[in-house]
């Protein structure tokens, strides 16, 4: 199997590849930047290993408001269940309303952005899982539940000093002819005390606590998890040091991808080619 850029079509199409080279998230921490670069390029130095080991601890004694990041759904759900049990409010159980059209058979595990079930409480920390442009909220925003109406049709949340009233939203599936196949109506809210690496990949965080309990399917996600935080001093790895070493030894890069980005004649550095940047954003 070939990667897309290895196909003859890619070369004949003469695509231009735009590379972003300026690191804004970790711009105030050069040592952490270098650590992330080593991991991204698959070249783990002794200095980088020592740096990561310095961020590791076996027990989680950290502040509850720090976001926990896990590599599996099971671990994430377990942590969220534990944290929501600590809230002294009755739980509210929500399931969306799903309809299908034109005799469409919806797969039972269809990945709607609206969760298939949710256990919420007043005071809970939740993530918005679907863009809500009319509320100026996007997928990934973390909010706090302030009120839930008696009929469960209105949820009031706070976000950045704003109080926002949410009602059920609709998510629609269309076919390639824009015919409606199915719709899901519900609240795009998931508990956010702990999140999977996939869920946090677009976030920038002041503090992050990463649990490393298993080697299964996780090495390729390590860079994504680490690079969410702005400064290395606010990165915490909950793991045993021996497991961490094993984990790091599993890190691999796809050499053809690395070669593509380091030996590409059609590669444009977005941060230095101002003429191309002007053309791109004028389209």
NORRA-V486871 format. One record per residue. N is the residue number from 1. RES is the residue in one letter. PSI is psi in whole degrees, 0 to 359 (NA if undefined). Layout:
N:RES:PSI  N:RES:PSI
This chain:
1:X:132  2:X:150  3:X:158  4:X:316  5:X:352  6:X:350  7:X:142  8:X:328  9:X:320  10:X:315  11:X:321  12:X:333  13:X:343  14:X:47  15:X:150  16:X:128  17:X:124  18:X:124  19:X:130  20:X:118  21:X:349  22:X:124  23:X:109  24:X:328  25:X:316  26:X:31  27:X:343  28:X:11  29:X:87  30:X:323  31:X:317  32:X:322  33:X:314  34:X:323  35:X:314  36:X:322  37:X:317  38:X:316  39:X:317  40:X:325  41:X:2  42:X:26  43:X:82  44:X:109  45:X:165  46:X:323  47:X:319  48:X:318  49:X:316  50:X:322  51:X:313  52:X:321  53:X:329  54:X:342  55:X:3  56:X:145  57:X:150  58:X:328  59:X:143  60:X:97  61:X:23  62:X:169  63:X:143  64:X:334  65:X:350  66:X:139  67:X:132  68:X:137  69:X:132  70:X:162  71:X:353  72:X:153  73:X:324  74:X:313  75:X:319  76:X:312  77:X:321  78:X:317  79:X:317  80:X:320  81:X:317  82:X:316  83:X:322  84:X:335  85:X:335  86:X:347  87:X:129  88:X:59  89:X:152  90:X:144  91:X:152  92:X:126  93:X:123  94:X:136  95:X:140  96:X:163  97:X:123  98:X:130  99:X:148  100:X:158  101:X:157  102:X:38  103:X:25  104:X:133  105:X:104  106:X:127  107:X:139  108:X:337  109:X:29  110:X:129  111:X:70  112:X:151  113:X:332  114:X:124  115:X:150  116:X:337  117:X:154  118:X:136  119:X:112  120:X:160  121:X:155  122:X:132  123:X:353  124:X:148  125:X:125  126:X:160  127:X:140  128:X:125  129:X:6  130:X:138  131:X:133  132:X:78  133:X:329  134:X:342  135:X:1  136:X:41  137:X:145  138:X:163  139:X:120  140:X:342  141:X:136  142:X:125  143:X:171  144:X:134  145:X:126  146:X:320  147:X:151  148:X:125  149:X:158  150:X:328  151:X:6  152:X:23  153:X:350  154:X:130  155:X:126  156:X:129  157:X:162  158:X:142  159:X:119  160:X:54  161:X:10  162:X:145  163:X:124  164:X:133  165:X:123  166:X:141  167:X:167  168:X:140  169:X:163  170:X:133  171:X:129  172:X:140  173:X:129  174:X:157  175:X:185  176:X:354  177:X:14  178:X:29  179:X:135  180:X:127  181:X:320  182:X:157  183:X:149  184:X:127  185:X:121  186:X:192  187:X:124  188:X:68  189:X:132  190:X:147  191:X:142  192:X:38  193:X:323  194:X:143  195:X:155  196:X:162  197:X:321  198:X:322  199:X:331  200:X:2  201:X:345  202:X:5  203:X:154  204:X:124  205:X:146  206:X:325  207:X:145  208:X:138  209:X:115  210:X:125  211:X:125  212:X:98  213:X:348  214:X:150  215:X:353  216:X:121  217:X:24  218:X:336  219:X:321  220:X:348  221:X:355  222:X:314  223:X:317  224:X:315  225:X:312  226:X:320  227:X:7  228:X:333  229:X:149  230:X:331  231:X:139  232:X:331  233:X:342  234:X:18  235:X:131  236:X:129  237:X:119  238:X:102  239:X:168  240:X:143  241:X:326  242:X:318  243:X:322  244:X:317  245:X:317  246:X:319  247:X:312  248:X:325  249:X:342  250:X:351  251:X:127  252:X:152  253:X:155  254:X:109  255:X:326  256:X:327  257:X:316  258:X:317  259:X:322  260:X:318  261:X:344  262:X:349  263:X:53  264:X:114  265:X:339  266:X:22  267:X:128  268:X:129  269:X:108  270:X:332  271:X:351  272:X:344  273:X:83  274:X:329  275:X:316  276:X:320  277:X:318  278:X:318  279:X:318  280:X:313  281:X:3  282:X:357  283:X:NA
